[in-house]
Each structure stands twice: as C-alpha cells, then as structure tokens.
Amino acid sequence: MKFIKLTVKNHTVMHGFDGDNKEILEKCYVDKPTTKLIAVDRIKSLCKDLVLIDYADNRWIFWEYEENFDDVAEALGKAGLLVDG
C-alpha cells in the first residue's frame, strides 16, 4: 500500500443521503492543521485545495490541504500513480 503525506485541516464528512436524496454533511473545523499519511488507493479526487477520500462505512471526506497542488501531483507521478495527458 502506498501513502502520501498531506497537511490537512477543516473537512466535510458526507454520511450518505437522506430520504429526499439530499447529502447528509457534517462540517468539521479545526484550530490547527495536522499532518496525515493517507493511503493513495483511498483518494477519489484531488483539486487545488481539496482531497476527497473514502472512509469506512461508505463515508466520504473532503479534506482541505495546505500543500501546493502541483507538488502533490508531482509526488504522485514520481510514485507511478499519475497518468499524464
């Protein structure tokens, strides 16, 4: 299993959908960021300031991260985990 180190902070947990098919979201705010090792195979999407990962019990978490997007993409590429163009 491969991991990537990211400094994460505020996040939103999606717990699923209610009876009206609306997302059940829990917003979590933290005082200071923390560094995590995230299993790369759990990453579903990455944009310039958010990483979406799956979690136990079919939950998804949208984490804010502090690293530069291009640096993260480069690290994934060097690990053979990025398909270009």
N, CA and C atoms as a LAMMPS dump frame, in Angstrom:
ITEM: TIMESTEP
0
ITEM: NUMBER OF ATOMS
255
ITEM: BOX BOUNDS ff ff ff
-5.0000000000000000e+02 5.0000000000000000e+02
-5.0000000000000000e+02 5.0000000000000000e+02
-5.0000000000000000e+02 5.0000000000000000e+02
ITEM: ATOMS id mol type element x y z
1 1 1 N 0.851 -1.175 0
2 1 2 C 0 0 0
3 1 3 C 0.895 1.236 0
4 2 1 N 0.552 2.23 -0.809
5 2 2 C 1.313 3.469 -0.883
6 2 3 C 0.543 4.578 -0.17
7 3 1 N 1.319 5.499 0.418
8 3 2 C 0.744 6.605 1.17
9 3 3 C 1.307 7.922 0.656
10 4 1 N 0.544 8.985 0.874
11 4 2 C 1.025 10.331 0.605
12 4 3 C 0.849 11.144 1.881
13 5 1 N 1.84 11.982 2.17
14 5 2 C 1.79 12.823 3.37
15 5 3 C 1.178 14.166 2.993
16 6 1 N 0.086 14.521 3.669
17 6 2 C -0.583 15.8 3.44
18 6 3 C -0.868 16.48 4.768
19 7 1 N -0.809 17.8 4.753
20 7 2 C -1.188 18.597 5.911
21 7 3 C -2.64 19.003 5.708
22 8 1 N -3.52 18.454 6.544
23 8 2 C -4.958 18.664 6.375
24 8 3 C -5.52 19.481 7.533
25 9 1 N -6.671 20.059 7.265
26 9 2 C -7.307 20.874 8.3
27 9 3 C -8.818 20.68 8.247
28 10 1 N -9.567 21.731 8.007
29 10 2 C -11.028 21.615 8.003
30 10 3 C -11.467 20.558 6.998
31 11 1 N -12.581 19.91 7.304
32 11 2 C -13.067 18.862 6.417
33 11 3 C -14.582 18.722 6.53
34 12 1 N -15.152 18.107 5.515
35 12 2 C -16.584 17.823 5.488
36 12 3 C -16.76 16.327 5.287
37 13 1 N -17.559 15.723 6.152
38 13 2 C -17.839 14.295 6.059
39 13 3 C -19.21 14.128 5.418
40 14 1 N -19.281 13.329 4.36
41 14 2 C -20.57 13.003 3.746
42 14 3 C -20.981 11.628 4.253
43 15 1 N -22.071 11.595 5.001
44 15 2 C -22.554 10.367 5.635
45 15 3 C -23.542 9.589 4.77
46 16 1 N -23.839 10.096 3.6
47 16 2 C -24.819 9.435 2.735
48 16 3 C -25.909 10.417 2.348
49 17 1 N -27.107 9.873 2.148
50 17 2 C -28.226 10.678 1.679
51 17 3 C -29.446 10.45 2.564
52 18 1 N -30.272 11.492 2.705
53 18 2 C -31.496 11.357 3.481
54 18 3 C -32.628 10.828 2.591
55 19 1 N -33.826 10.775 3.122
56 19 2 C -34.972 10.255 2.386
57 19 3 C -35.339 11.059 1.155
58 20 1 N -34.934 12.327 1.124
59 20 2 C -35.194 13.192 -0.028
60 20 3 C -33.997 13.238 -0.98
61 21 1 N -33.059 12.324 -0.8
62 21 2 C -31.853 12.206 -1.641
63 21 3 C -30.935 13.425 -1.529
64 22 1 N -30.951 14.087 -0.359
65 22 2 C -30.045 15.201 -0.098
66 22 3 C -28.878 14.683 0.726
67 23 1 N -27.684 15.186 0.414
68 23 2 C -26.49 14.76 1.135
69 23 3 C -26.595 15.074 2.619
70 24 1 N -26.14 14.155 3.438
71 24 2 C -26.035 14.378 4.876
72 24 3 C -24.578 14.746 5.141
73 25 1 N -24.337 16.034 5.415
74 25 2 C -22.981 16.548 5.559
75 25 3 C -22.716 16.997 6.989
76 26 1 N -21.507 16.73 7.449
77 26 2 C -21.046 17.192 8.756
78 26 3 C -19.78 18.015 8.522
79 27 1 N -19.848 19.309 8.811
80 27 2 C -18.688 20.182 8.619
81 27 3 C -17.879 20.204 9.912
82 28 1 N -16.569 20.012 9.782
83 28 2 C -15.678 19.957 10.933
84 28 3 C -14.596 21.024 10.769
85 29 1 N -14.476 21.877 11.765
86 29 2 C -13.479 22.941 11.739
87 29 3 C -12.461 22.681 12.842
88 30 1 N -11.199 22.87 12.526
89 30 2 C -10.133 22.613 13.495
90 30 3 C -9.338 23.891 13.729
91 31 1 N -8.688 23.959 14.892
92 31 2 C -7.888 25.133 15.237
93 31 3 C -6.566 25.18 14.48
94 32 1 N -5.975 23.999 14.263
95 32 2 C -4.703 23.98 13.556
96 32 3 C -4.604 22.724 12.702
97 33 1 N -3.859 22.814 11.62
98 33 2 C -3.703 21.666 10.712
99 33 3 C -2.927 20.529 11.369
100 34 1 N -3.061 19.348 10.787
101 34 2 C -2.306 18.184 11.225
102 34 3 C -1.774 17.465 9.988
103 35 1 N -0.672 16.769 10.164
104 35 2 C -0.087 16.018 9.058
105 35 3 C -0.577 14.579 9.127
106 36 1 N -1.049 14.065 7.985
107 36 2 C -1.568 12.696 7.909
108 36 3 C -0.881 11.953 6.776
109 37 1 N -0.751 10.65 6.951
110 37 2 C -0.386 9.765 5.85
111 37 3 C -1.685 9.171 5.347
112 38 1 N -2.01 9.426 4.092
113 38 2 C -3.27 8.989 3.502
114 38 3 C -2.973 7.902 2.48
115 39 1 N -3.657 6.78 2.588
116 39 2 C -3.494 5.697 1.618
117 39 3 C -3.953 6.19 0.252
118 40 1 N -3.057 6.097 -0.724
119 40 2 C -3.341 6.629 -2.053
120 40 3 C -4.55 5.946 -2.681
121 41 1 N -4.751 4.666 -2.41
122 41 2 C -5.886 3.972 -3.035
123 41 3 C -7.23 4.42 -2.476
124 42 1 N -7.235 5.247 -1.433
125 42 2 C -8.484 5.791 -0.897
126 42 3 C -8.824 7.155 -1.494
127 43 1 N -7.878 7.749 -2.226
128 43 2 C -8.122 9.06 -2.835
129 43 3 C -9.029 8.884 -4.051
130 44 1 N -10.113 9.623 -4.074
131 44 2 C -11.065 9.584 -5.185
132 44 3 C -10.908 10.777 -6.118
133 45 1 N -10.463 11.909 -5.574
134 45 2 C -10.304 13.115 -6.38
135 45 3 C -9.386 14.077 -5.639
136 46 1 N -8.694 14.902 -6.426
137 46 2 C -7.788 15.888 -5.857
138 46 3 C -7.907 17.15 -6.687
139 47 1 N -8.153 18.268 -6.039
140 47 2 C -8.153 19.548 -6.738
141 47 3 C -7.202 20.478 -6.013
142 48 1 N -7.185 21.743 -6.379
143 48 2 C -6.142 22.634 -5.88
144 48 3 C -6.146 22.815 -4.367
145 49 1 N -7.269 22.615 -3.693
146 49 2 C -7.275 22.793 -2.24
147 49 3 C -8.06 21.721 -1.485
148 50 1 N -8.622 20.748 -2.176
149 50 2 C -9.391 19.682 -1.525
150 50 3 C -8.959 18.312 -2.031
151 51 1 N -8.951 17.359 -1.114
152 51 2 C -8.74 15.962 -1.491
153 51 3 C -9.955 15.19 -0.975
154 52 1 N -10.535 14.384 -1.833
155 52 2 C -11.693 13.561 -1.479
156 52 3 C -11.211 12.142 -1.264
157 53 1 N -11.488 11.594 -0.07
158 53 2 C -11.113 10.209 0.205
159 53 3 C -12.327 9.44 0.705
160 54 1 N -12.309 8.125 0.448
161 54 2 C -13.373 7.304 1.012
162 54 3 C -12.943 6.865 2.403
163 55 1 N -13.913 6.516 3.195
164 55 2 C -13.678 6.159 4.579
165 55 3 C -14.582 4.982 4.914
166 56 1 N -14.426 4.429 6.068
167 56 2 C -15.23 3.28 6.487
168 56 3 C -16.729 3.589 6.409
169 57 1 N -17.507 2.548 6.264
170 57 2 C -18.975 2.664 6.271
171 57 3 C -19.518 3.56 5.162
172 58 1 N -18.855 3.546 3.999
173 58 2 C -19.314 4.296 2.828
174 58 3 C -19.39 5.794 3.053
175 59 1 N -18.541 6.315 3.914
176 59 2 C -18.463 7.762 4.107
177 59 3 C -17.366 8.311 3.21
178 60 1 N -17.545 9.559 2.813
179 60 2 C -16.518 10.257 2.05
180 60 3 C -16.14 11.503 2.83
181 61 1 N -14.844 11.863 2.776
182 61 2 C -14.362 13.047 3.479
183 61 3 C -13.677 13.979 2.485
184 62 1 N -14.098 15.22 2.497
185 62 2 C -13.48 16.276 1.707
186 62 3 C -12.551 17.049 2.648
187 63 1 N -11.238 16.808 2.526
188 63 2 C -10.25 17.479 3.376
189 63 3 C -9.677 18.694 2.66
190 64 1 N -9.553 19.817 3.366
191 64 2 C -8.739 20.927 2.89
192 64 3 C -7.288 20.533 3.16
193 65 1 N -6.401 20.788 2.208
194 65 2 C -4.989 20.502 2.454
195 65 3 C -4.153 21.727 2.112
196 66 1 N -2.94 21.805 2.69
197 66 2 C -2.121 23.007 2.574
198 66 3 C -1.052 22.94 1.492
199 67 1 N -0.666 21.76 1.061
200 67 2 C 0.411 21.636 0.084
201 67 3 C 0.007 22.239 -1.258
202 68 1 N 1 22.537 -2.069
203 68 2 C 0.779 23.04 -3.413
204 68 3 C 0.3 21.888 -4.301
205 69 1 N -0.765 22.115 -5.068
206 69 2 C -1.346 21.079 -5.918
207 69 3 C -0.314 20.466 -6.862
208 70 1 N 0.482 21.307 -7.515
209 70 2 C 1.46 20.802 -8.477
210 70 3 C 2.507 19.917 -7.801
211 71 1 N 2.89 20.266 -6.567
212 71 2 C 3.848 19.441 -5.828
213 71 3 C 3.249 18.076 -5.488
214 72 1 N 1.978 18.056 -5.114
215 72 2 C 1.309 16.791 -4.802
216 72 3 C 1.207 15.939 -6.066
217 73 1 N 0.809 16.552 -7.175
218 73 2 C 0.714 15.817 -8.44
219 73 3 C 2.071 15.266 -8.85
220 74 1 N 3.12 16.056 -8.653
221 74 2 C 4.466 15.596 -8.994
222 74 3 C 4.874 14.4 -8.121
223 75 1 N 4.561 14.462 -6.827
224 75 2 C 4.883 13.344 -5.929
225 75 3 C 4.137 12.085 -6.346
226 76 1 N 2.873 12.222 -6.723
227 76 2 C 2.107 11.068 -7.196
228 76 3 C 2.7 10.517 -8.487
229 77 1 N 3.128 11.413 -9.362
230 77 2 C 3.745 10.991 -10.616
231 77 3 C 5.039 10.232 -10.384
232 78 1 N 5.88 10.729 -9.497
233 78 2 C 7.151 10.063 -9.198
234 78 3 C 6.93 8.676 -8.597
235 79 1 N 5.798 8.499 -7.92
236 79 2 C 5.482 7.2 -7.339
237 79 3 C 4.787 6.288 -8.341
238 80 1 N 4.636 6.76 -9.584
239 80 2 C 3.98 5.962 -10.601
240 80 3 C 2.472 5.885 -10.455
241 81 1 N 1.894 6.896 -9.82
242 81 2 C 0.459 6.863 -9.534
243 81 3 C -0.34 7.909 -10.301
244 82 1 N 0.277 8.501 -11.314
245 82 2 C -0.389 9.537 -12.083
246 82 3 C -0.269 9.225 -13.561
247 83 1 N -1.386 9.321 -14.249
248 83 2 C -1.381 9.108 -15.71
249 83 3 C -1.438 10.479 -16.346
250 84 1 N -0.457 10.83 -17.145
251 84 2 C -0.428 12.14 -17.814
252 84 3 C -1.157 12.081 -19.138
253 85 1 N -1.757 13.221 -19.484
254 85 2 C -2.31 13.524 -20.751
255 85 3 C -3.076 12.615 -21.516
